[in-house]
């Protein structure tokens, strides 16, 4: 599936919290820290930039997919 090029960090944070069980722990500068405990503990930093760079966006999707044990396309569909 092709990556959208206009995803902001803030919208990605909202989608991960809403659909994937992440909670916003805190914010350090322009980076929002998210954390989940299911199925395993995972913490990730999301830059609050608009739009996210494609490499950064792709790396975040891969990390979430690996932590949640699903495919990257499953995570992408929820956005």
SULMOBEL-V672663 format. One record per backbone hydrogen bond with DSSP energy under -0.5 kcal/mol. NH is the residue of the N-H (numbers start at 1). CO is the residue of the C=O. Records with the same first field share a line. If there is no record, write none. Layout:
BEGIN
NH=CO + CO
END
This chain:
BEGIN
9=49
12=8
13=9
14=10
15=11
16=12
17=13
18=14
19=15
20=16
21=17
22=16
23=35
25=23 + 33
26=33
28=31
29=27
31=28
32=46
33=26
34=32 + 44
35=23
36=42
42=36
44=34
46=32
47=45
48=30
49=47
52=7
57=53
58=54
59=55
60=56
61=57
62=58
63=59
64=60
65=61
66=62
67=63
68=64
69=65
70=65
75=71
76=72
77=73
78=74 + 75
79=76
END
